[in-house]
Amino acid sequence: MFTPRRAENAILAAPLVVFLLLLLGFPTVLDIIYALSDVRFETLRAPGFVGLDNFRAVLADEEFWQASWFSLRFAVLTSLAECLLGLAMAIYFSPILRRFPWLLAVLIMPMIIAPAMMGLMYRLVLHEFIGPLPNYLYELFGISYGFLTAKNVFMTIFVIETLQWTPFALLLFHMAYQSIPDDIREAASVDGTRGWRLLTRIELPLMVPTLLVALFVRFIDGFRVFDNIWTLTGTGPGGSTTSLSIYIYVAFFRSGEIGQAIAASLLLFAAFFILLFLVARRNATGRAG
């Protein structure tokens, strides 16, 4: 039944709906059209309809699956490492941060740096010919280590990503840890619950929602990684650091395969949409239960 209250809500929500349709709706429709067309920069204004050929070409491309595997592996490992390190640091530094809150600003400084700048910085530091770190390793210890070779480049970008974004997890977990009421800790202490038992039985269960949010956010950010890897290694030796975002960028701007690039981006969008839908449905089911 259409009541005055619903009419008022519809009127108030209309500007936001129109804005979202203009901002997201038109580009999405245009992307779908291009994904179903044979389109290059030369034929951008007159694309030819080819149906699902672009999607078939992308799914049959071995480089697409290599990029997908790289993105998935990179996202899982970095999100787990960042959350575990962030949680450990939040708990370990909790007494210090209570006394000196300004230290938190120092600890989160790495995530303030733009990822592209981080990639450029480490590109200079780790360069095998002019980089200071390889030079010092060789001069002081006689170790010749190629940080950006095909064998070691994944570990290198994994460490760089973890170092930059662990402070994000630290910030979330610190706030969650500090928000646990002291009354709960005091009651547990009276009952004889201290130390490791207090952490695992009381504090960590109360932090589970924050843990899941941080893990999910960092997984998404790691899966769509682009700028820091692109400025550090590009596609990497033998394509070893080609994420899905880099794959789409190269297909679009370097190869000129606009239709296939957009088809790959729509596949990525569909995968994330399904993931978000499943997470939201699970949360709704958990609340209902």
N, C-alpha and C positions, 0 to 999 in steps of 0.2 A: 504494500500500500504506500502510495507516494504522499508523505506527510509534509507539512511546512518545514519541519526540522530537517528532513532529507533534502528538500529543495534548497534550504540554506546551505547544507553541507556540499551539495553539488555545485552551487554557485561559488562557494569559497574554494573548492578544489579545482574548478575549471581552469584558472590561469596556470596552475602547476601542470595539469594534464596537457594543455595546449603546448606549454613550453617543452615538456618531455617528448611530445609527438614531433615537434619541429626539430628538437635537438637530436633525438635518437631515431625517430620513425623514418624520416626522409633518407638519412644515410643508410639505414638498414635496408630499406626497399631498394635503394640504388645498388647496394652491395649484392643483394640477391639477384638483381637483373644482370650485373656484371659477372657474377659467379656462373650464371647460366649462358654466358655469351663468350664468343671468341673476340677478345678485346685486347688491343695494345695501345700504346700512346698514339699511334698513327690513326687508329680507328676508334678513339675514345668517344667521339660524338655519334658514331654509327656502328654500335656493336652488332655482331651477327649471332643469332640464337643458335646454341649448340646443345642445349639440354643439360644433361648431367655429365658431359664429357670432361669438364674441368675437375669435377669431384673424382671421377674414375682415374684421371691422370694423376691427381694428387695421391690417391690411395694406392696407386700402383708404383709410386715413386719411392725407391728405397731410401733416398735422402730424407724424405718426409718422416719415415718411421725411425730413422736414426736420430733425427732432431727430436721426435716425440720421446724416444727412450732417454735421450740426454736430458731433456727438460724434466721428465718424471723423476729420473734418478737424482738430478741436481736438486729439485724441489724437496724431495723426501729427505735426503741427507742433510741439506742445509737447515731445513725447518726443525728437524730433530736436534741437530747440534746446537742451533741457536737457542732453542727453548730449554734444553738441558743445561747449557752453560749459563743462560740468563737466570734460570731458577736457582742454580747453585750460587751464583753471585748475589742474587737478591737476598738469599737466606744468610750467606756468609757475611755480607757487608751490612746487614740490617742494624746491628748495634752501632756501627760507625756512622751510618747514614742518619740514625736517630739523633746523634750528637752533632753531626756536621752535615746538614741537608744540602749544603752547597756543593758537596762532592758529587752529588748525582748529576749535576750539570757537566762536570768534568768527564764522568763515565759515559755519558750519552753523546759526547762530541763526535765520535766517528759517524754516527748516522745523520749528522747535520751536513756532512760533505755530500755533494751531488755524486751519484754513482758514476757518471761519465768522468768526472774529475778524479774519482778514486781509481778508475781504470787507467787513465792517463798517467797518474802518479806512479802506480805500480808498473806500468809499462816501462817507465824510465828507470825505476829502481831495480827491476828484475831483468833488464835487457842483457843478453848474454855477452855483448861486446862492450857496451858503455855503462851497464848497470853497476852501481856501487856494491850491492850485496853479492852478486857472483864474483866480483873482483876481490872483495875482502875474504870470501870463503877460500878462494884460490891462493891469495897471498899469505893468509894466516894459517890455513889448515891443509893447503894443497888439494882442496876438494873442487872438482869441476862439475858443477851441478846446473843442468839446463832446466830452469823453472818453467819455461814456455815450450818445451819440446812435447812431442805427441805423447810421450810416456808419462810426463809429470804435469801437464797443463791442467788436467781436471782437478788434481789435488791442489794446485796453486789457486785456481779460481774458487774452489770450495773454501779454502782457508780465508781468502780475501773477503768473500761474501759473508762468511761466518763472523769474521772480525768486525765488519761494518754494521751488521744488523743484529748481533747479540745484544747491544745496548737497547734496542727496541723491546726485546723480550724482558730484559732486566727492568726497564721502566714499568712495564705492565705488571710484572710479578712483584716488584717492590711495592707498588701501590696496593696490590691485592693482599700482600703479606702484612703490610702496615694496617690495613683496614680490618683485620681480624680482631674482634674485641678482646681487650685484656682480661675481661671477666672470664672468658672461656679458658684462657691459659691459666688463670689463677685457680679456677675450679678444677681443672685437670691436675694442676700441681698439688692441690689439697688431696686429691685421690691417688697421688703417687705417680702420675703420668708425667714423665720428663724426657728431655733429650730426643733420641731417635723415635721413641714410641709416640711422643707428643707430635712430632713432625709428620709421621706416617699415618697416624690414626685420627688426628684432628686437623692440623693445619693444611696438609696437602688436599684432603677431601674438600675443605672449604675453598680451596683455590682451583678446583677442577674446571669450573666454567671459564676462568681466565686462561688457564692452560690450554683449553680446547680452542678458544678464540685466537690466542697467539699462534698456536700451531697451524690453524686454518689460514690465518692471514699471511703468515710467512710462507706457507706452502704455495698459495696463489702467487705471491710476489716472486718466489723462486721459480715457479713454473713459467712465468711470462718474462723472465729476465732477458734484458737486451743491452742496455746502454753500457754498463760496466764491462761486460764481456766483449762487446763490439769494439770499444775503445782499447781494450787490453790486448785481445788476440784476433778480433774479427771472427771469421769462421773457424779459425784455428788450423793447425797442421793437419791436412787430410780431412778437413771438416769436423775435427774432433770436438770443437766447442760451438757447434751450430745448434742453438736452441730453436724452438718453433718460431719465436718472434724473429730471430735472425733469418731463418729459412724464408719466412714470409717477406721480410724486407729485401732479401737478395732476389727472390723471385719477382718482386714488384719493380724495384728500381734498377737492378743490374741486368736481369734477364728480360725484363719487359713483359713477362707473362702475368698480366694484370688479372685475367680471369682465374688462373690457377692460384695466384697469391690470395685473392679474395675468397676463393673456395676453401683454401686452407685456413684462413682466418675465421670463416663461418664454422668450420669443423671445430676449431678451438673454442669459439663462442658457444657452440652447442654442447661441448664437453663440460665447460664450466657451468652452463645453465643447468644441465642435468645434475651436476655435483651440488650446486646451490639448492636446487629443488629437493634433492634427497636429504640434505642436511636440515633444511627448513621443515620438511615433513617429519623427520626423526625428532626434531625438537618439539614440534606440535604434538606428536604422539606421546613423547615423554611427559609433557605437561598435562595432557589429557589423562594419562595413566596415573 
